[in-house]
């Protein structure tokens, strides 16, 4: 998996080429877009059936530790402030990948160009149970919430709610029916090469074939 700083550190490739084992990439404010794009294009070229998922979910929290009073707490809890602010960056990364993927198909002289399937999911961390208490709340946050709910039910004030949105975008070379019930699907772009482009592609293929034959002939002579 690409690390949080986008330094191109990829996890070990999935041993089985199945859609149930997607490649995950977390988009952050500090990662390099060029690294994410390059990794995604290489991964999609090698794996026809494995989707790649870009998301703005927070990093996995580190194990809990106990302080001197025996109270457990999460060591360096993940920051939730970037799950919404990195959404525009995520969209930019995905659009660049889709565009560069089509360019690669053109370079491969494909007569019919078919892009990537795109599945979009939007939700909130609260729905996933990933919400973390606001550091601005007092230590007895649970009691404070209970009191706020009671006060709201009595009509004394309005209960404040907080929603922290996140986004996930899945790119795939093949259709993923299982995602169509939980995400919006954007079908792949399709276009055909013009006659002149096809002619140029055939000319390139002929030149490459001639160069290969010449190399083989030279080796035989040696």
BELFEN-V122132 format. One record per residue. N is the residue number from 1. RES is the residue in one small letter. OMEGA is omega in whole degrees, -180 to 180 (NA if undefined). NEAR is the number of other C-alpha atoms within 10 Angstrom. D_CENTER is the distance of its C-alpha to the mean C-alpha in whole Angstrom. Layout:
# BELFEN-V122132
N|RES|OMEGA|NEAR|D_CENTER  N|RES|OMEGA|NEAR|D_CENTER
This chain:
# BELFEN-V122132
1|x|176|15|10  2|x|-175|20|10  3|x|-173|16|12  4|x|-178|18|12  5|x|176|15|14  6|x|-178|22|12  7|x|175|15|15  8|x|179|18|14  9|x|-175|13|15  10|x|178|15|13  11|x|178|11|14  12|x|-176|8|17  13|x|-180|14|16  14|x|-178|12|16  15|x|-178|7|20  16|x|-177|11|20  17|x|-178|15|18  18|x|180|13|17  19|x|-178|18|15  20|x|-177|10|15  21|x|-174|15|14  22|x|175|18|10  23|x|-177|22|8  24|x|176|17|6  25|x|179|22|5  26|x|-180|23|6  27|x|180|30|7  28|x|178|24|11  29|x|-173|17|14  30|x|-179|11|15  31|x|-180|18|13  32|x|-179|16|13  33|x|-179|20|12  34|x|179|15|14  35|x|179|15|13  36|x|-178|22|9  37|x|-179|20|10  38|x|180|13|13  39|x|-178|18|11  40|x|-180|25|9  41|x|179|16|12  42|x|-179|11|14  43|x|-178|17|12  44|x|178|19|12  45|x|-177|11|16  46|x|-174|12|17  47|x|-178|18|15  48|x|-172|14|17  49|x|-178|19|16  50|x|178|22|13  51|x|176|28|10  52|x|-173|22|6  53|x|174|20|4  54|x|-177|23|1  55|x|178|23|5  56|x|179|24|8  57|x|180|24|10  58|x|178|20|13  59|x|178|13|13  60|x|-179|8|16  61|x|178|12|19  62|x|-178|11|22  63|x|180|11|25  64|x|178|13|28  65|x|179|12|31  66|x|178|11|34  67|x|-176|9|36  68|x|180|6|40  69|x|178|6|41  70|x|180|8|39  71|x|-178|9|36  72|x|176|12|33  73|x|-180|12|30  74|x|179|12|26  75|x|-179|12|26  76|x|-179|11|24  77|x|-178|15|22  78|x|178|15|19  79|x|-180|12|18  80|x|-173|19|17  81|x|-175|11|18  82|x|-177|17|15  83|x|179|22|13  84|x|-176|16|14  85|x|-179|15|15  86|x|179|21|12  87|x|178|20|11  88|x|179|10|12  89|x|178|17|11  90|x|-179|21|7  91|x|178|17|9  92|x|180|12|11  93|x|-178|19|9  94|x|-179|21|8  95|x|178|13|12  96|x|180|13|12  97|x|-180|22|11  98|x|-180|20|12  99|x|-178|13|16  100|x|177|16|16  101|x|178|21|15  102|x|178|19|18  103|x|179|13|20  104|x|178|14|20  105|x|178|15|21  106|x|180|18|24  107|x|179|9|25  108|x|175|12|25  109|x|178|18|28  110|x|-179|15|26  111|x|176|16|29  112|x|-177|12|26  113|x|178|19|23  114|x|-177|17|20  115|x|-175|22|17  116|x|170|23|13  117|x|-180|19|13  118|x|180|24|11  119|x|-176|21|11  120|x|177|19|10  121|x|178|15|11  122|x|179|13|13  123|x|178|13|15  124|x|179|18|17  125|x|179|18|17  126|x|179|13|20  127|x|-180|11|20  128|x|-178|8|18  129|x|-178|8|21  130|x|-179|14|19  131|x|-180|14|21  132|x|-179|12|23  133|x|178|11|27  134|x|-179|9|27  135|x|179|8|29  136|x|180|7|31  137|x|179|11|33  138|x|-177|11|36  139|x|180|10|36  140|x|-175|8|37  141|x|-180|14|34  142|x|179|12|34  143|x|-179|11|38  144|x|179|13|37  145|x|180|14|35  146|x|179|11|37  147|x|180|13|40  148|x|178|17|38  149|x|179|16|37  150|x|180|14|41  151|x|180|14|42  152|x|180|14|40  153|x|178|12|41  154|x|178|10|45  155|x|-177|10|44  156|x|176|10|44  157|x|-179|12|41  158|x|179|12|37  159|x|180|14|35  160|x|178|9|32  161|x|-179|5|28  162|x|178|10|25  163|x|-179|11|22  164|x|-175|16|18  165|x|174|20|16  166|x|179|21|12  167|x|175|21|9  168|x|176|22|6  169|x|180|20|6  170|x|175|23|6  171|x|-177|26|8  172|x|175|22|11  173|x|-180|19|14  174|x|179|16|16  175|x|-179|19|17  176|x|-177|17|16  177|x|-177|9|18  178|x|179|9|18  179|x|-174|14|15  180|x|178|13|17  181|x|-177|8|19  182|x|-178|12|16  183|x|174|16|14  184|x|-175|14|15  185|x|172|19|15  186|x|-178|13|15  187|x|-178|13|17  188|x|175|18|17  189|x|178|13|19  190|x|175|11|22  191|x|-179|12|25  192|x|177|13|28  193|x|176|15|29  194|x|-180|10|32  195|x|-180|10|36  196|x|178|9|36  197|x|178|14|32  198|x|180|16|33  199|x|179|13|37  200|x|180|13|35  201|x|179|19|33  202|x|179|13|36  203|x|178|12|38  204|x|179|13|35  205|x|180|14|35  206|x|179|12|39  207|x|179|12|39  208|x|179|12|36  209|x|179|12|38  210|x|180|12|42  211|x|179|12|40  212|x|179|12|39  213|x|180|12|43  214|x|179|12|45  215|x|180|11|43  216|x|179|11|44  217|x|179|11|47  218|x|179|10|48  219|x|179|9|47  220|x|-180|8|49  221|x|179|6|52  222|x|NA|5|51
